[in-house]
Amino acid sequence: MQERIPDSDYQQLQYFISESDWDAQGVMMEVARRTQASLSGQRGEQGLILEESGWEKSGKKSAGVARQYIGQVGKVANGQVGVFAALTRGGLVGLAGARLYLPQEWTNDALRCMEAGVPLSAQQYQTKPQLAAEILAQLSQQGVTADWVGGDALYGNSPVLRQALIEVQQAFVMDVTPEMKAYLIDPSPLLADKGRMNKKLNDSRNTIRPIALAGMASIVSAARWQQVTHRQGTKGPLVRQAALVKIWLWKPDRPKPPEQLWLLISREMDGTEVKFSLCYQPSGQVDLPVVLTRQMQRYFVERAFQEAKEQLGMHRSGAPSVPGSIL
């Protein structure tokens, strides 16, 4: 930075980043607003995609550093992990929000947090989906909106995050793991009444049972699969087979009504790389080409992380020192 900024001083820059009192969240919100303004002139929908990213970090002093899964190296390693939000439209993408993830070994150690400069407000343990919900709420308060929200299975598997999005009628297309189980018919009529959900299905004939998503692709009829172009690649159109299935999510240990959602199943034309995503649209009407395009937009977020780490040094000594800072 000192080499590129005219009339700058290394020590002053180092002090500004590491010691001075500046509002990291304020900077990110300004970046988010400018990114949204820049994308508004482009064609297509605007998405807001949730994603985590990690980087290796030596030692034990930096806030949030711990042995945890680091996607950059594909294994558990010593490092930091952040939860990020990215605005995307077409093939353009820009990071718009972030929170540093603090493992419980940090939030359970007030002295360690204090020595690393972690604010008291950030010392309560939060899961990554909870951090993502915070980012979404803050962006919304700042007028940064999206046609839909996306995310990988870490976020799609979170019933709390899904419900939060449904409550504000925010459309989403979020990946889920193939091990997740769902019902193909509404289990509500088969539940014991008395005004509340019971833990057991009132189904003496065993006519309904949840099915793992991995097994649903094989039971979808051939007529329901469509061949859809989701974007143009460098070598021509990119095409996948896709199908939509109406499903209900419910678990006996959750005393809430079943979630009615759409399941998007997509795969390469040769049947490989099968992806599962939960889809919600406030109107209830889901368009297959639209949700498939949304499902595949995470590609551009991965590119954003790659460029940030290679060109801007996001994974180097400038990793977050306090929750919320990515500079």
N, C-alpha and C positions, 0 to 999 in steps of 0.2 A: 504493500500500500504506500509506504513512504517513497519508494522508487517512482511511483506513478503519479502521486499527487504533488503538484508544484508547490514549492516553498513549505513543504511539510517537514516535521521533525519526528524521528522514530520514537523517541521517549514520550513525546506528547501524545502520539497516536496510541502507544501502548498503555499509557495512563488512562486515556479516554475509554478504551475498550475494557480494560481490566479493573479500574479503580473508581472512575468518576461515576456520579449519579446520573444516569441517563435512562430513558424509558424505552426499553427494548420492544415492549408490546406496542407502544405508540409508533415506533419505526415500522414494525411489521404491518400495522393497520394502514399506515400511509402507503406502503408498498402494495397492499391488497387493493386499496382504492384505485391506485394508479394502474395496477394490472387489470382490474375490471374495466376501467375506462378505455384502456388500450384494446382489450378484447371485444368491447362493445361494437367496434366497427367491422368485426368479422362475421361471416355467415355461420349459421348453425346454432345449436344449443350451447348454453354455458353450463359446464359441470363443475362440481366441487368435490374433489377426490381426496379421501383420507388414506394416509399411508404412513408407515413407520420407516425409519432409516437409521442405521447404526454405523459406528466407526470405532476402530480399535483405539484404545487409549491406555498408556502405561500408568502405573502407580495406583494409588488409592485416594488421592486428595481431591481430584476434580469432581464436581457435583454429579452424582448419578453413576459414576464409574463402578462397574461390577462385572463379575463373570455372568454373561447373558448371551442370548443368541444375537449374533451380528450378521445381518444379511449380506453385507459386503464381502465377508469371508466365508459365509455359508456354514458357520459352526458356532458353538459356544466359545466365547473369547472374552478377554478383559476389554471393556469398552463402554461407550455411552450410546443411548438410544433415544431418539426423538420421535414424537408424533407430529406429523405435518399435514397441512391441507394445501391443495394445489387447485388453482382455477384453470380450466381448460376449455377450449373452444376449437373444434376442428383439430388441426395438427399443432396448435399453439398451446403453451402451458406456462404457468408461472407460480412459484411457491407463494402462498398467501397467509400462512399462519403456522405456528409451531409451539410445542410444549416439550420440555425435557422430561423424560420418564425417570422417576425416582423409585428404584426397587425398595422393597420393605426393609432391607438391611440398612437403608439410609433413613427412611421415615421413622424407624424405630430407634434411631440414634440422634437425639437432639443436639448433642455436643458436636458430632461429626457434621451435621447440617450447618450449625452455627459457624464452625471453622471454615466451611466451604462457601459461606455467604448466602445460603439458601434462605429466602424470606420465610417468616413464620407462617404466612398464608399458604405456602407451598409445601409445608412439612407433613401434611396429612396424606396418607397413601391414597393414590388414585390409580385405577386401572387405565390401560391405554384407551379403551372405549370411553371412559369417563373424561379423559383428557381431550379426546376428539370432540365430545359433546360440548366441552367448554369452548373449544376453538370455534365450533359452529355457532354457538350462542353469541360469542363476541363479534364474529364477522357479521352476523345478522344485525346486531345492535349498531354496527358501523355502516349499515346499508349495503354490505357486500352480499349479494344473493346469487342463487343458481337455479337453473331449471331442474336439476337433479343432483343428488349426492351419490357418490360411489365409494367403494372401499374394498379391501381384500377380506379374506375370511375371518380375520381377527375381529373386524368390525361388523361384518354381516352375521356372524354367529352370536352377537350380543343382543339379547332380547330387550335390554334396557335402552340401548341406543336406537334400535328399530322403533320401539314404542315412542321414544322422544321425537323421532322424525315424523311418525304417523300423527302424533298429537298436534303438530304444527302444520300438518298436511304437506309435508315436504316429500316430493317424489324421490325414490332412490332405486338404485340397482347395485346391490352389494354381493360380493362373492360369499359362498359358504362352503364348508367342507363336505365331501361326499358321504361322510359318516353321519351327518345330521339326518334325523328321521322326521317324516311328515306323513300326514293322513291325506288320502285321495278323496275322502268325503268328509263333510263336516261332522266332527265327533260330538258336537253340542247336544243333538237330540238323544244321543245314547248315554249321556251323563245323568246320574241320579239328580232329581230335582231338589225340592226344598229350598230353592232360592240361592244356592251356592254350588260351586263346582266341587265335586267329590274327587277322591284320589283314584277311584276305580271306574272304569267304563261299565255302564249298565248294559252289558252286551253278553248275555248268557250263551249265545250261539257262536261267539267269537267271529263275527262277520266283519269286524274292522280291527285292523292293527296298523301301527305306523310302519312305514317302509323307509329304509335307508335310501338317500338320494342316489347313491351309486347304482342301485338296482332299478331306478326309474327309467333310465335311458333305454334299457332293454325291453321295457313294457310299453313304451310309447309307440303307437302304430306308425307304420311307414308313411301313411297319408298326412300325418301331422308334422313331419319333418319338412323344413323348407331350406332351400339353398339361397343364402343371403350374402350380398357384398357389403361389407361393413366399412371399408375405406380403400383408397388407392395406395398401393405400395410402390416402391421404386421400380418393381418389375411388372406392374400391372395391378388389377383389382385383387383384393384379398377377400376370399370367400370362405364361409363356414356353413355347416349344416346346423340348424337351430330349431328348437321346439319350445312351446310354452305349455305349462301344465298348472292348473289351479290346485293349490295345496292348502292345508291347514296345519299350523304348528301348535302343539300343546304338549305339556308334560304334567304328569300327576302331581309333582311337587310344586307346581305353579298354580295357585288358586285364582287364575284369571281366565277369561274366555279365550278360546283358540284364536290365533292370528290367521286371517285369510289373506293369502298373498299369491302372487304368481311366481312359479319357478321357471327360470330360463335355463335350458340345457343347450350348450353349443359344443361343437367338436369340429376338428379338421375334416376335410372331405374324405380322408382315408379312415376316419373313425377314431383317430388318436387325439390327445390333448383335450379331454372332455372337461368343460367348465360348468359350474353350477352357480347361479346367482338368484337371490330373492329380489323380486320387483314389486314396487308399490307405486301406484298412481292415484292421486286423490279422486279422480273421476271414475276409477275402477276399470277404465278402458286402457288396455296395454297393446301397443303396436310392436310386433316382433322385430322389424328392421330397426326401429328406434332403440329398443332396449338392447339389442345386440351391439349396435354402435356404441352405446353407453358402456356396456360390459367390456368392450375392447379398448376403451380410452385409457386404461391404466398404463398402457404401453408408453404413453407420452410422459407420464409422471416418472416412470423409471428413467427415462432419458433425462428428465430435469435433474434428478438426483445425480446421475452419472456426470452431467456437465458441471453441476455445482461442485462436485468433489474433485473433478479433474482440473477445472479451469479456475474455480474460486477458492479451493482449499477448504471446503466445508468439513472435511474429515481430519484436518490438521490441527494446529494449536489453537485455532479459532473456534473449536467446538464449544457448545454452550457452557458457561460457567455458572449461570443461574437459570432456573426454569423460565422458559419463554424466550431466551436469547439464542439466536442462531448465527450471530455475527462473530 
